[in-house]
């Protein structure tokens, strides 16, 4: 349908940047797939800095969004671009810290090796890192309840308000491309990637397991989108800096401490005792975080009640 729509370019827009932004944001979503393993040996390039590559390439979308908002010569587009930069920078930090917990646990950034070393899915060992990654991924992709990027009740459509036709389609494709990419990364880092029953004996099962796990993460993100109402911008940023960042920092510190406890030099990956300690620490961090969130919610409700009275 978008192919049949007229391509409108504002008269005062910076046309080179205006036309380049949709392609750049799609490129950032597409390049993420280069280091994601679909099966044993089925990977574009298993870089020894694969996780770092994902973080670096993910920043391309931020640049493209700023280009789109600035080049449109529209105040709503510019406000939307500035808003999403604040959102992406805030949630990039807990996402990177969650990924760093996995890297510290396995001692490598190679995505293929991370999957190989997951005899037990890291979701069961590092639930704090998994939950943080999922919430940060929802914010990074602009999914509800973090969809302040295109808050139509406030800034019409955000940074792509001036785009139409196929150029708008590129932004739309990039959004769902990023949704699939972050789901595939979560499946790789926390759900064992392509690993599953009989995957070693029948390699054809590897991509099947990987696809199922990725779709489950996509369903989870869509479930969150359909369940929670939109946050205010101050609530969203406070949640990142006051909840997710401290929780992931505590989790990363606990991983570093546990890895120094009694692992033989020749051991590859964490020992069973370390796995138990990691899980216990994660449960404690989750309990403390949820308790503090509950107390904050009660204080907020009490303040609102006093204000209304």
One Martini backbone bead per residue (centre of mass of N, CA, C, O) as a GRO file, in nm:
protein
  309
    1UNK     BB    1   0.057   0.063  -0.021
    2UNK     BB    2   0.304   0.263   0.010
    3UNK     BB    3   0.387   0.256  -0.296
    4UNK     BB    4   0.121   0.446  -0.377
    5UNK     BB    5   0.233   0.678  -0.230
    6UNK     BB    6   0.322   0.988  -0.182
    7UNK     BB    7   0.627   1.170  -0.203
    8UNK     BB    8   0.693   1.392   0.058
    9UNK     BB    9   0.881   1.706   0.061
   10UNK     BB   10   0.983   1.949   0.227
   11UNK     BB   11   1.093   2.252   0.133
   12UNK     BB   12   1.291   2.303   0.409
   13UNK     BB   13   1.444   2.057   0.382
   14UNK     BB   14   1.709   1.832   0.423
   15UNK     BB   15   1.730   1.623   0.171
   16UNK     BB   16   1.969   1.428   0.211
   17UNK     BB   17   1.894   1.353   0.509
   18UNK     BB   18   1.596   1.283   0.462
   19UNK     BB   19   1.666   1.036   0.262
   20UNK     BB   20   1.878   0.876   0.448
   21UNK     BB   21   1.740   0.793   0.719
   22UNK     BB   22   1.568   0.539   0.637
   23UNK     BB   23   1.813   0.368   0.542
   24UNK     BB   24   1.980   0.377   0.808
   25UNK     BB   25   1.773   0.241   1.000
   26UNK     BB   26   1.762  -0.024   0.839
   27UNK     BB   27   2.063  -0.094   0.850
   28UNK     BB   28   2.081  -0.129   1.158
   29UNK     BB   29   1.883  -0.375   1.165
   30UNK     BB   30   2.037  -0.566   0.958
   31UNK     BB   31   2.333  -0.585   1.091
   32UNK     BB   32   2.263  -0.761   1.344
   33UNK     BB   33   2.256  -1.052   1.184
   34UNK     BB   34   2.568  -1.118   1.141
   35UNK     BB   35   2.609  -1.250   1.464
   36UNK     BB   36   2.371  -1.456   1.447
   37UNK     BB   37   2.297  -1.778   1.545
   38UNK     BB   38   2.097  -2.037   1.387
   39UNK     BB   39   2.337  -2.248   1.413
   40UNK     BB   40   2.572  -2.469   1.367
   41UNK     BB   41   2.763  -2.249   1.176
   42UNK     BB   42   2.508  -2.047   1.137
   43UNK     BB   43   2.687  -1.763   1.039
   44UNK     BB   44   2.817  -1.491   0.922
   45UNK     BB   45   3.002  -1.375   1.186
   46UNK     BB   46   3.219  -1.485   1.448
   47UNK     BB   47   3.298  -1.260   1.643
   48UNK     BB   48   3.511  -1.167   1.914
   49UNK     BB   49   3.299  -0.891   1.922
   50UNK     BB   50   2.986  -0.939   1.902
   51UNK     BB   51   2.853  -0.776   2.133
   52UNK     BB   52   2.987  -0.506   2.059
   53UNK     BB   53   2.864  -0.492   1.777
   54UNK     BB   54   2.568  -0.467   1.866
   55UNK     BB   55   2.601  -0.201   2.018
   56UNK     BB   56   2.715  -0.031   1.783
   57UNK     BB   57   2.489  -0.079   1.567
   58UNK     BB   58   2.249   0.024   1.746
   59UNK     BB   59   2.339   0.337   1.712
   60UNK     BB   60   2.238   0.404   1.425
   61UNK     BB   61   1.942   0.468   1.487
   62UNK     BB   62   1.991   0.729   1.644
   63UNK     BB   63   2.111   0.890   1.412
   64UNK     BB   64   1.868   0.863   1.218
   65UNK     BB   65   1.661   1.008   1.400
   66UNK     BB   66   1.802   1.279   1.415
   67UNK     BB   67   1.803   1.327   1.111
   68UNK     BB   68   1.495   1.324   1.071
   69UNK     BB   69   1.419   1.556   1.270
   70UNK     BB   70   1.610   1.781   1.159
   71UNK     BB   71   1.546   1.767   0.840
   72UNK     BB   72   1.227   1.840   0.855
   73UNK     BB   73   1.158   2.118   0.979
   74UNK     BB   74   1.011   2.023   1.265
   75UNK     BB   75   0.913   2.052   1.586
   76UNK     BB   76   0.795   1.769   1.635
   77UNK     BB   77   1.034   1.609   1.519
   78UNK     BB   78   1.249   1.725   1.710
   79UNK     BB   79   1.122   1.644   1.977
   80UNK     BB   80   1.112   1.341   1.911
   81UNK     BB   81   1.418   1.306   1.879
   82UNK     BB   82   1.505   1.399   2.163
   83UNK     BB   83   1.335   1.194   2.318
   84UNK     BB   84   1.466   0.931   2.202
   85UNK     BB   85   1.752   0.985   2.293
   86UNK     BB   86   1.691   0.975   2.595
   87UNK     BB   87   1.576   0.688   2.587
   88UNK     BB   88   1.812   0.529   2.455
   89UNK     BB   89   2.037   0.611   2.653
   90UNK     BB   90   1.903   0.499   2.909
   91UNK     BB   91   1.848   0.189   2.797
   92UNK     BB   92   2.136   0.110   2.707
   93UNK     BB   93   2.268   0.056   2.982
   94UNK     BB   94   2.106  -0.193   3.093
   95UNK     BB   95   2.150  -0.365   2.841
   96UNK     BB   96   2.461  -0.381   2.856
   97UNK     BB   97   2.473  -0.497   3.145
   98UNK     BB   98   2.322  -0.757   3.077
   99UNK     BB   99   2.527  -0.854   2.862
  100UNK     BB  100   2.778  -0.843   3.054
  101UNK     BB  101   2.692  -1.079   3.236
  102UNK     BB  102   2.729  -1.296   3.020
  103UNK     BB  103   3.021  -1.238   2.943
  104UNK     BB  104   3.139  -1.284   3.228
  105UNK     BB  105   3.043  -1.583   3.256
  106UNK     BB  106   3.193  -1.697   2.977
  107UNK     BB  107   3.444  -1.517   2.855
  108UNK     BB  108   3.281  -1.407   2.589
  109UNK     BB  109   3.173  -1.245   2.263
  110UNK     BB  110   3.093  -1.493   2.118
  111UNK     BB  111   2.799  -1.611   2.009
  112UNK     BB  112   2.862  -1.910   1.960
  113UNK     BB  113   2.992  -1.967   2.244
  114UNK     BB  114   2.753  -1.887   2.418
  115UNK     BB  115   2.578  -2.121   2.321
  116UNK     BB  116   2.769  -2.362   2.384
  117UNK     BB  117   2.775  -2.280   2.712
  118UNK     BB  118   2.449  -2.350   2.731
  119UNK     BB  119   2.346  -2.599   2.916
  120UNK     BB  120   2.203  -2.362   3.064
  121UNK     BB  121   1.988  -2.135   3.058
  122UNK     BB  122   2.035  -1.803   3.159
  123UNK     BB  123   1.749  -1.750   3.262
  124UNK     BB  124   1.792  -1.950   3.523
  125UNK     BB  125   2.045  -1.764   3.636
  126UNK     BB  126   1.969  -1.456   3.494
  127UNK     BB  127   1.683  -1.299   3.541
  128UNK     BB  128   1.763  -1.003   3.566
  129UNK     BB  129   1.894  -0.973   3.286
  130UNK     BB  130   1.648  -1.060   3.121
  131UNK     BB  131   1.439  -0.852   3.216
  132UNK     BB  132   1.606  -0.605   3.147
  133UNK     BB  133   1.636  -0.662   2.846
  134UNK     BB  134   1.336  -0.662   2.771
  135UNK     BB  135   1.270  -0.374   2.866
  136UNK     BB  136   1.492  -0.232   2.699
  137UNK     BB  137   1.397  -0.339   2.423
  138UNK     BB  138   1.121  -0.201   2.426
  139UNK     BB  139   1.244   0.085   2.436
  140UNK     BB  140   1.434   0.069   2.184
  141UNK     BB  141   1.169  -0.003   1.989
  142UNK     BB  142   0.906   0.159   2.092
  143UNK     BB  143   0.740   0.001   2.286
  144UNK     BB  144   0.500  -0.074   2.472
  145UNK     BB  145   0.519   0.163   2.733
  146UNK     BB  146   0.764   0.317   2.532
  147UNK     BB  147   0.586   0.511   2.304
  148UNK     BB  148   0.700   0.827   2.300
  149UNK     BB  149   0.794   0.878   2.010
  150UNK     BB  150   0.462   0.847   1.906
  151UNK     BB  151   0.290   1.063   2.068
  152UNK     BB  152  -0.001   1.168   1.934
  153UNK     BB  153  -0.110   1.349   2.183
  154UNK     BB  154   0.164   1.543   2.161
  155UNK     BB  155   0.359   1.482   1.867
  156UNK     BB  156   0.183   1.304   1.676
  157UNK     BB  157   0.473   1.125   1.530
  158UNK     BB  158   0.734   1.255   1.550
  159UNK     BB  159   1.020   1.216   1.358
  160UNK     BB  160   0.810   1.099   1.104
  161UNK     BB  161   0.586   1.312   1.017
  162UNK     BB  162   0.708   1.389   0.709
  163UNK     BB  163   0.658   1.102   0.622
  164UNK     BB  164   0.607   0.906   0.320
  165UNK     BB  165   0.546   0.624   0.197
  166UNK     BB  166   0.832   0.444   0.166
  167UNK     BB  167   0.982   0.595   0.391
  168UNK     BB  168   0.786   0.509   0.610
  169UNK     BB  169   0.826   0.206   0.559
  170UNK     BB  170   1.117   0.190   0.667
  171UNK     BB  171   1.045   0.253   0.958
  172UNK     BB  172   0.852   0.016   0.993
  173UNK     BB  173   1.051  -0.210   0.926
  174UNK     BB  174   1.263  -0.136   1.144
  175UNK     BB  175   1.089  -0.191   1.390
  176UNK     BB  176   1.045  -0.502   1.325
  177UNK     BB  177   1.341  -0.568   1.288
  178UNK     BB  178   1.423  -0.497   1.580
  179UNK     BB  179   1.233  -0.693   1.719
  180UNK     BB  180   1.365  -0.949   1.602
  181UNK     BB  181   1.658  -0.894   1.687
  182UNK     BB  182   1.621  -0.873   2.000
  183UNK     BB  183   1.496  -1.157   2.017
  184UNK     BB  184   1.741  -1.312   1.906
  185UNK     BB  185   1.938  -1.217   2.123
  186UNK     BB  186   1.784  -1.331   2.364
  187UNK     BB  187   1.790  -1.626   2.266
  188UNK     BB  188   2.104  -1.643   2.266
  189UNK     BB  189   2.175  -1.539   2.568
  190UNK     BB  190   1.913  -1.697   2.742
  191UNK     BB  191   1.796  -1.970   2.552
  192UNK     BB  192   2.036  -2.119   2.372
  193UNK     BB  193   1.931  -2.082   2.099
  194UNK     BB  194   1.977  -2.374   1.904
  195UNK     BB  195   1.939  -2.532   2.147
  196UNK     BB  196   1.838  -2.885   2.193
  197UNK     BB  197   1.680  -3.157   2.136
  198UNK     BB  198   1.886  -3.320   1.909
  199UNK     BB  199   2.070  -3.093   1.775
  200UNK     BB  200   2.341  -3.253   1.747
  201UNK     BB  201   2.225  -3.489   1.564
  202UNK     BB  202   2.017  -3.261   1.429
  203UNK     BB  203   2.091  -2.969   1.276
  204UNK     BB  204   1.802  -2.886   1.167
  205UNK     BB  205   1.689  -2.808   1.459
  206UNK     BB  206   1.829  -2.546   1.533
  207UNK     BB  207   1.667  -2.328   1.368
  208UNK     BB  208   1.398  -2.410   1.493
  209UNK     BB  209   1.456  -2.338   1.786
  210UNK     BB  210   1.535  -2.046   1.731
  211UNK     BB  211   1.262  -1.956   1.611
  212UNK     BB  212   1.084  -2.021   1.855
  213UNK     BB  213   1.228  -1.838   2.062
  214UNK     BB  214   1.193  -1.574   1.909
  215UNK     BB  215   0.880  -1.576   1.897
  216UNK     BB  216   0.839  -1.575   2.203
  217UNK     BB  217   0.962  -1.294   2.246
  218UNK     BB  218   0.771  -1.142   2.062
  219UNK     BB  219   0.518  -1.216   2.221
  220UNK     BB  220   0.604  -1.084   2.485
  221UNK     BB  221   0.626  -0.792   2.373
  222UNK     BB  222   0.328  -0.783   2.274
  223UNK     BB  223   0.202  -0.835   2.548
  224UNK     BB  224   0.308  -0.583   2.684
  225UNK     BB  225   0.178  -0.382   2.485
  226UNK     BB  226  -0.130  -0.491   2.556
  227UNK     BB  227  -0.117  -0.422   2.885
  228UNK     BB  228   0.034  -0.147   2.907
  229UNK     BB  229   0.052   0.165   2.969
  230UNK     BB  230   0.171   0.462   2.921
  231UNK     BB  231   0.433   0.646   2.996
  232UNK     BB  232   0.590   0.887   3.123
  233UNK     BB  233   0.884   1.042   3.075
  234UNK     BB  234   0.969   1.051   3.378
  235UNK     BB  235   0.902   0.755   3.444
  236UNK     BB  236   1.084   0.621   3.234
  237UNK     BB  237   1.359   0.741   3.329
  238UNK     BB  238   1.338   0.654   3.626
  239UNK     BB  239   1.327   0.348   3.571
  240UNK     BB  240   1.608   0.327   3.451
  241UNK     BB  241   1.790   0.477   3.679
  242UNK     BB  242   1.638   0.355   3.958
  243UNK     BB  243   1.618   0.038   3.864
  244UNK     BB  244   1.780  -0.101   3.629
  245UNK     BB  245   2.068  -0.007   3.687
  246UNK     BB  246   2.104  -0.112   3.981
  247UNK     BB  247   2.028  -0.409   3.921
  248UNK     BB  248   2.253  -0.465   3.705
  249UNK     BB  249   2.493  -0.387   3.880
  250UNK     BB  250   2.445  -0.597   4.102
  251UNK     BB  251   2.458  -0.840   3.914
  252UNK     BB  252   2.744  -0.794   3.800
  253UNK     BB  253   2.886  -0.802   4.074
  254UNK     BB  254   2.796  -1.092   4.149
  255UNK     BB  255   2.930  -1.234   3.914
  256UNK     BB  256   3.221  -1.147   3.983
  257UNK     BB  257   3.227  -1.282   4.264
  258UNK     BB  258   3.153  -1.578   4.191
  259UNK     BB  259   3.393  -1.627   3.982
  260UNK     BB  260   3.604  -1.622   4.243
  261UNK     BB  261   3.465  -1.898   4.344
  262UNK     BB  262   3.613  -2.197   4.298
  263UNK     BB  263   3.741  -2.204   4.005
  264UNK     BB  264   3.896  -2.384   3.801
  265UNK     BB  265   4.124  -2.309   3.557
  266UNK     BB  266   4.010  -2.547   3.348
  267UNK     BB  267   3.738  -2.433   3.347
  268UNK     BB  268   3.438  -2.420   3.140
  269UNK     BB  269   3.271  -2.230   3.292
  270UNK     BB  270   3.049  -2.271   3.524
  271UNK     BB  271   2.978  -2.409   3.810
  272UNK     BB  272   2.734  -2.545   3.999
  273UNK     BB  273   2.780  -2.362   4.244
  274UNK     BB  274   2.772  -2.096   4.087
  275UNK     BB  275   2.486  -2.123   3.977
  276UNK     BB  276   2.345  -2.117   4.250
  277UNK     BB  277   2.454  -1.842   4.344
  278UNK     BB  278   2.337  -1.677   4.112
  279UNK     BB  279   2.039  -1.740   4.162
  280UNK     BB  280   2.020  -1.637   4.451
  281UNK     BB  281   2.109  -1.346   4.390
  282UNK     BB  282   1.878  -1.284   4.187
  283UNK     BB  283   1.642  -1.325   4.382
  284UNK     BB  284   1.724  -1.101   4.577
  285UNK     BB  285   1.721  -0.867   4.375
  286UNK     BB  286   1.426  -0.897   4.294
  287UNK     BB  287   1.302  -0.860   4.574
  288UNK     BB  288   1.416  -0.578   4.634
  289UNK     BB  289   1.306  -0.434   4.384
  290UNK     BB  290   1.000  -0.496   4.427
  291UNK     BB  291   0.981  -0.368   4.706
  292UNK     BB  292   1.063  -0.080   4.619
  293UNK     BB  293   0.835  -0.046   4.411
  294UNK     BB  294   0.600  -0.079   4.610
  295UNK     BB  295   0.674   0.164   4.790
  296UNK     BB  296   0.664   0.377   4.564
  297UNK     BB  297   0.366   0.330   4.488
  298UNK     BB  298   0.248   0.409   4.765
  299UNK     BB  299   0.359   0.696   4.773
  300UNK     BB  300   0.222   0.792   4.512
  301UNK     BB  301  -0.070   0.734   4.602
  302UNK     BB  302  -0.062   0.919   4.851
  303UNK     BB  303   0.003   1.185   4.703
  304UNK     BB  304  -0.250   1.182   4.521
  305UNK     BB  305  -0.456   1.181   4.751
  306UNK     BB  306  -0.367   1.455   4.873
  307UNK     BB  307  -0.403   1.627   4.616
  308UNK     BB  308  -0.712   1.568   4.580
  309UNK     BB  309  -0.785   1.668   4.877
   0.00000   0.00000   0.00000
